[in-house]
């Protein structure tokens, strides 16, 4: 069909049908555009996540070469990573009152379940090995799944006070990294 035939068909349509064609065309443009946008941003995000993981592996190798040692076997870090994944999964809105020494009124279940994992880390190697074991994981949330590294999930799901408390625990254990 040439342009004149297409224009003639469009002009012969009733007004309501023209509206359907315009709205349908806009819907197709939106769907295609948003799909392309999501693909491009996911590729960019995956490249950025891989860069961060590579940098973390480089830090780990440097510290190991300098004589620092891990506190646990590699399989234990996988268990810690699985425990952290369980802490982040799901949609749990119940809030547990906590004491005032934390400086906050409440804490989330995610914080309450993640804190014991963080408390077991004794040095930078432990923290880096936990991140290495965690890698990027997909966390199930209502209406969508989220794929992020451990530090990204901590910043995504915990509030400022909970993150500050985790950083304090790590600092007290001699870990120089923070979330």
ABEGO torsion letter per residue (X at the ends): XBAAAAAAAAAABBAAAAAAAAAAAAAAAAAAAAAAAAAAAAAAAAAAAAAAAAAAAAAAAAAAAAGBBBABBAAAAAAAAAAAAAAABEBBABBBBBBAAAGBABBBAAAAAAAAAAAABABAAAAAAAAAAAEBBBBBBBGBBBBBBAAAAAAAABBAAAAAAAAAAAAAAGBABBX
